[in-house]
Each structure stands twice: as structure tokens, then as C-alpha cells.
Amino acid sequence: MAYATVDELAAALRLSVTAANTDALQRCLDAAAREIDDVIDRVPAVAPDPPWQPVGDDLALAKSENILRGVEWWKANDAAWGVLGFADTGALRLPRSTFARHAATLLPLKQQWGLA
């Protein structure tokens, strides 16, 4: 479940939401939310319904990162094979771990650290 809406992602991309792009925008948000959930590593709830949802400042942080990473997923379509730009700058290689900076930002939401 994404932490942001299609409208919020479209606003960040400076696009209008249309029937043609709604599914693609949602897929970008969902992909970003899965990465966020992986980093947060939530403690399993006794009753999984409803799923964990951040509140307050945690919600603002999760939403912000969901939108930022969703933008990256959207723009990844223009960076085939990890390379973008040709005409003006020549080929620019993307960093290998594009999620690492988001993971660092999400550390305050992390629930498990793998220590027993």
C-alpha cells in the first residue's frame, strides 16, 4: 500500500492525472512503497488487518520518500540501461544504488535491526 496518492505524485512530476497515466503512476508509488516497507522492516502485527500505517511525522516522512522515489521510478523510463542524457551532456551513468539515500532518510521509521 502506497503512502502517497497518484495526485501527489503527479503534482511532483508536474503532470495531470489522466486515464492513460493513472496505472503507471500507481505502479511507481507501489514500487517505492515496497522499497520503503523493506527498509522499515516492520514488526509483524498480531492481527495484520489493518496493515501498519505511519501517523504524524512518520506519515509525513513515509509520504515524502514515497513521492520522491516514485518520481525516480517514473523517470527511470527515460534512463534506459542506467544511462541518461545524450544530446546536451553525453551519456551520464546513474549511481548503482539509487535507493540508498532514501533508506538513510527512513532510518527513524525502522522497527527491526536484525539483532537478537
Secondary structure, DSSP 8 states (H G I E B T S, - for coil): --SS-HHHHHHHHT----TTTHHHHHHHHHHHHHHHHHHHT----SS-SS-----HHHHHHHHHHHHHHHHHHHHGGGSGGGEE--TTT--EE--S-TTHHHHHHTGGG----S--
